[in-house]
Amino acid sequence: MDMLSTAMNIFNGTYQDERGWKHYRVEGKSYDIRFHPMTLEWECSCMAYKFGRGKQCKHIKTIQNGEK
């Protein structure tokens, strides 16, 4: 487990950066799932999201459903 994932596990599994993005992690994965509360925009660093042309991937859906 990398240092960022360890810190996120300590602090309720999320962190917010200086631009307002809230970052999440799905348990066991290293993908960066992020949400911007002002624009209601979701992004994920996985290949399914990148090559799906912005279509929501299973990692975003997992976070939206309240699972970890």
N, C-alpha and C positions, 0 to 999 in steps of 0.2 A: 504494500500500500504506500502511495506517495505521501509526501508531507501535507499537501493541500487536502487530500482526502481525509487524512487523520485529523486535521484541524476542523474540517467540516463536520466530522462525526462528533467532535467535542461540542461544537456550537450549533446544535440542532439540525445539522445536515445542510445548512445553507450559509451563504454570505452575500453581502451586497457591496458592489464596487462603487467607485467614486462617480460613475456615470448613471447610477440608479439601477443597473441590471442586478437581478437576484440570481445567483448561481446555485444549482442543485447538482446532486450526483445520485444515480441509481446504484443501489448496493451491489458491489461486485464489478462495477463498470467504471472506467476512467473518463467517460465522456462528460463534457461540460454542457449541461443543459441550463439555459438561461432564459429569464423572463423579464421584460421591461414593463412595470406596472402603468406607466404613463401611456404607452402606445399599445399595450396588451399584445406585444409581439413575443413569440417563442422562437428559440433557436437551439440547435443541438450540434455538437461537433462530430457526430457519427457520419459514416458514409451514406447511410440510407437517407438522412436529411439532406446532405449536400447534393447527392445525385437525384433526389426526389424533387428538386427545384422548389424547396421550401415547404413541401408537403410534410405534415407532422409524422414523426417516427414513433415507434413504440416506446422510446425512452421519455418523450414529452408526454405521451398519453399516460404512462405510469405515474409521472409526477402529478399530472392533472387529476388523476383518480385517487390521489392521496396515498399511494403505495410508495415504498422506498426500495 
